[in-house]
């Protein structure tokens, strides 16, 4: 009995004391931090907590830009950006994120001989790459297109990452223009494994437990061993055959709350609105609980402009 009494007394003094509980909690926190630690995740969390951000450097149009019909969001101090010209409308909001990383670009060829370019860019871990693409990618594309190469009835879509495009055809059906690059897709997962990488689940499937997309323009540290690549999927569509009513380009802040079909049905009923429904669908996604920046471009087509390809 004396031994049992002694053990019980020691247990109460050293194991069941408030100090012991505190030490156990501290050890659990330290263990969890070490096991789940990645430099990028820790840095991102610190930025969110401390709001250590930079102000987006959206530059204003100069006279040369206006002549070329190049458009940027005009006021970086606002939490929303909007634009409309002819058959194109854009709406973009910072949403629940502490800073804005989305960018968009419109090069409106109009009735000129050069092509129109519509681009949407979603930055992550900062806006630098999205802003660089916004300011430079259209120039690279235009310089690679020779006079006479463009076809009025052809739409070319290049996609890297998880921003997405969809189109509404003549019958009102949904036509996907792109497919998200997710690490858990069979082909992408195999490519990452072949490169010596892995995917881990942290809220969503991520490359090396860090990045939620398997292809991106930035994220250089994950490209050294080609875990993440920048090679786009490129699809072409014959508009003279599809004769679309409109197309939607949007960052994943929209697609977190809308499927392709839901977005097409929503916009289809709001094409008469000032922004062709772009503003309405963004606000709806926000009210549904989207936590990301949200940007939407809607291009409304005039079926009279489609020309059959000459054979």
LOGU-819656 format. One record per residue (C-alpha): x negated, y, z negated. Coordinates in steps of 0.5 Angstrom, whole numbers, plus 2048, in hexadecimal, padded with zeros to 3 digits. Layout:
BEGIN
[[X; Y; Z]]
...
END
This chain:
BEGIN
[[800; 800; 800]]
[[7FA; 805; 7FE]]
[[7F7; 804; 805]]
[[7FE; 805; 809]]
[[7FF; 80B; 804]]
[[7F9; 80E; 806]]
[[7FA; 80D; 80E]]
[[800; 810; 80D]]
[[7FD; 816; 809]]
[[7F8; 817; 80F]]
[[7FD; 816; 814]]
[[801; 81C; 811]]
[[7FB; 820; 810]]
[[7F8; 820; 817]]
[[7FC; 81D; 81C]]
[[803; 820; 81A]]
[[800; 827; 818]]
[[802; 82D; 81C]]
[[7FB; 82E; 81E]]
[[7FB; 827; 821]]
[[801; 828; 826]]
[[7FE; 82F; 828]]
[[7F7; 82B; 82A]]
[[7FB; 826; 82E]]
[[7FF; 82B; 832]]
[[7F9; 82F; 834]]
[[7F6; 828; 836]]
[[7FC; 827; 83A]]
[[7FB; 82E; 83E]]
[[7F4; 82D; 83F]]
[[7F5; 826; 842]]
[[7FB; 828; 846]]
[[7F7; 82E; 849]]
[[7F1; 82A; 84B]]
[[7F5; 824; 84E]]
[[7F9; 829; 852]]
[[7F3; 82E; 854]]
[[7F2; 831; 85B]]
[[7EE; 837; 85C]]
[[7F3; 83A; 861]]
[[7F9; 838; 85C]]
[[7F6; 83C; 856]]
[[7F5; 842; 85B]]
[[7FC; 842; 85E]]
[[7FF; 842; 857]]
[[7FA; 847; 854]]
[[7FC; 84C; 85A]]
[[804; 84A; 858]]
[[803; 84C; 851]]
[[7FE; 852; 852]]
[[801; 854; 858]]
[[7FA; 855; 85B]]
[[7FD; 857; 862]]
[[7FB; 85B; 868]]
[[7FF; 860; 86B]]
[[801; 85D; 872]]
[[7FE; 862; 877]]
[[803; 862; 87D]]
[[801; 868; 881]]
[[805; 86D; 885]]
[[806; 86D; 88C]]
[[802; 872; 890]]
[[804; 874; 897]]
[[800; 86F; 89B]]
[[804; 869; 897]]
[[80B; 86D; 898]]
[[809; 86D; 8A0]]
[[808; 865; 89F]]
[[80E; 864; 89B]]
[[80A; 861; 895]]
[[80E; 861; 88F]]
[[80B; 861; 887]]
[[80F; 861; 881]]
[[80F; 869; 880]]
[[80F; 86A; 878]]
[[80B; 865; 874]]
[[80E; 868; 86D]]
[[815; 865; 86F]]
[[817; 85E; 86C]]
[[81A; 85D; 873]]
[[818; 85F; 87A]]
[[81D; 85F; 880]]
[[81D; 860; 888]]
[[821; 860; 88E]]
[[820; 861; 895]]
[[824; 85F; 89B]]
[[825; 857; 89A]]
[[821; 856; 894]]
[[822; 857; 88D]]
[[81E; 856; 887]]
[[81F; 856; 87F]]
[[81A; 855; 87A]]
[[81A; 855; 872]]
[[815; 854; 86D]]
[[81A; 850; 869]]
[[818; 84D; 862]]
[[811; 84D; 864]]
[[80C; 852; 860]]
[[809; 855; 867]]
[[80B; 854; 86E]]
[[807; 84F; 872]]
[[80B; 84E; 879]]
[[80A; 852; 87F]]
[[80D; 852; 886]]
[[80B; 855; 88D]]
[[810; 857; 893]]
[[80D; 858; 89A]]
[[813; 85A; 89E]]
[[811; 859; 8A5]]
[[818; 85B; 8A7]]
[[819; 85B; 8AE]]
[[812; 85C; 8B0]]
[[80E; 857; 8B3]]
[[80A; 855; 8AC]]
[[80D; 850; 8A8]]
[[810; 851; 8A1]]
[[80D; 84E; 89B]]
[[811; 84D; 894]]
[[80D; 84B; 88E]]
[[80E; 84A; 887]]
[[808; 848; 882]]
[[809; 846; 87B]]
[[803; 847; 876]]
[[801; 843; 870]]
[[7FC; 845; 86B]]
[[7FC; 84C; 86E]]
[[7FE; 84F; 874]]
[[7F7; 850; 878]]
[[7F8; 84A; 87D]]
[[7FF; 84C; 87E]]
[[7FD; 853; 87F]]
[[7F7; 852; 884]]
[[7FC; 84D; 888]]
[[801; 853; 888]]
[[7FC; 858; 88B]]
[[7F8; 853; 890]]
[[7FB; 84D; 892]]
[[800; 851; 897]]
[[7FA; 854; 89A]]
[[7F6; 84D; 89B]]
[[7FD; 84A; 89E]]
[[7FE; 850; 8A3]]
[[7F6; 850; 8A5]]
[[7F7; 848; 8A7]]
[[7FD; 849; 8AB]]
[[7FB; 84B; 8B2]]
[[800; 84F; 8B7]]
[[805; 84B; 8BA]]
[[804; 845; 8B5]]
[[80A; 847; 8B0]]
[[811; 844; 8B2]]
[[817; 848; 8B1]]
[[81B; 841; 8AF]]
[[816; 83E; 8AB]]
[[815; 83E; 8A3]]
[[80F; 83C; 8A0]]
[[80E; 83B; 899]]
[[808; 83A; 895]]
[[809; 838; 88D]]
[[804; 837; 888]]
[[806; 836; 881]]
[[80D; 836; 87E]]
[[810; 83C; 881]]
[[816; 83A; 886]]
[[81A; 83B; 88C]]
[[820; 839; 88E]]
[[825; 83B; 894]]
[[82C; 83B; 896]]
[[82E; 838; 89D]]
[[833; 839; 8A2]]
[[838; 835; 89E]]
[[836; 837; 897]]
[[832; 831; 895]]
[[82C; 832; 891]]
[[825; 831; 895]]
[[81F; 830; 890]]
[[819; 834; 893]]
[[814; 832; 88E]]
[[813; 82D; 889]]
[[80F; 82E; 882]]
[[808; 82C; 881]]
[[809; 828; 87A]]
[[804; 824; 876]]
[[809; 81E; 875]]
[[80A; 81D; 87D]]
[[808; 817; 87F]]
[[803; 819; 884]]
[[801; 81F; 880]]
[[7FF; 81B; 87A]]
[[7FC; 816; 87E]]
[[7F7; 81B; 881]]
[[7F6; 81E; 87A]]
[[7F4; 817; 878]]
[[7EF; 816; 87E]]
[[7EC; 81C; 87C]]
[[7EA; 81A; 875]]
[[7F0; 81E; 872]]
[[7F6; 81C; 86E]]
[[7FD; 81F; 86C]]
[[800; 820; 865]]
[[806; 822; 863]]
[[807; 829; 85F]]
[[80E; 82B; 860]]
[[80D; 829; 867]]
[[808; 825; 86B]]
[[802; 829; 86C]]
[[7FB; 828; 86F]]
[[7F6; 826; 86A]]
[[7FB; 828; 865]]
[[7FB; 82F; 867]]
[[7FE; 831; 86E]]
[[805; 830; 870]]
[[804; 830; 877]]
[[7FF; 82B; 87B]]
[[7FD; 831; 880]]
[[7FC; 838; 87F]]
[[7F8; 83E; 882]]
[[7F5; 83F; 87C]]
[[7F3; 83B; 876]]
[[7EB; 83A; 878]]
[[7E9; 836; 872]]
[[7EE; 830; 874]]
[[7EB; 831; 87B]]
[[7E4; 82F; 87A]]
[[7E6; 828; 87A]]
[[7EC; 829; 87F]]
[[7F1; 827; 879]]
[[7F5; 82D; 87C]]
[[7F4; 82F; 883]]
[[7F7; 835; 888]]
[[7F9; 831; 88E]]
[[800; 833; 890]]
[[805; 82F; 893]]
[[807; 832; 899]]
[[80E; 831; 89C]]
[[811; 834; 8A3]]
[[819; 835; 8A4]]
[[81C; 836; 8AB]]
[[821; 83C; 8A9]]
[[824; 83C; 8B0]]
[[827; 835; 8AE]]
[[828; 836; 8A6]]
[[82B; 83D; 8A7]]
[[82B; 83E; 8A0]]
[[82F; 843; 89C]]
[[829; 845; 897]]
[[823; 843; 894]]
[[821; 843; 88C]]
[[81A; 844; 88A]]
[[819; 844; 882]]
[[814; 843; 87D]]
[[815; 83D; 878]]
[[819; 841; 873]]
[[81F; 841; 877]]
[[81E; 839; 879]]
[[81E; 838; 871]]
[[825; 839; 871]]
[[828; 838; 878]]
[[827; 832; 87D]]
[[826; 833; 884]]
[[82E; 832; 886]]
[[830; 836; 880]]
[[82C; 83C; 882]]
[[82E; 83C; 889]]
[[836; 83B; 887]]
[[835; 841; 882]]
[[832; 846; 888]]
[[836; 844; 88D]]
[[83C; 847; 889]]
[[838; 84D; 888]]
[[835; 84F; 88F]]
[[839; 856; 88F]]
[[836; 858; 888]]
[[831; 85E; 889]]
[[82B; 859; 888]]
[[82E; 853; 88B]]
[[82F; 850; 885]]
[[828; 850; 883]]
[[829; 854; 87D]]
[[82F; 850; 87A]]
[[82C; 849; 87B]]
[[826; 84C; 877]]
[[82A; 84F; 871]]
[[82E; 848; 871]]
[[828; 844; 870]]
[[826; 849; 86B]]
[[82C; 848; 867]]
[[82C; 841; 868]]
[[825; 841; 864]]
[[81F; 842; 869]]
[[819; 843; 865]]
[[815; 845; 86B]]
[[814; 84B; 86F]]
[[819; 84A; 875]]
[[818; 84D; 87C]]
[[81D; 84C; 882]]
[[81D; 84E; 889]]
[[823; 84D; 88E]]
[[822; 84D; 895]]
[[829; 84E; 899]]
[[829; 84C; 8A0]]
[[82D; 84E; 8A6]]
[[82F; 848; 8AA]]
[[82F; 84D; 8B0]]
[[827; 84D; 8B0]]
[[826; 846; 8B1]]
[[823; 844; 8B7]]
[[823; 83D; 8BA]]
[[81B; 83B; 8BB]]
[[81A; 83B; 8C3]]
[[818; 834; 8C5]]
END
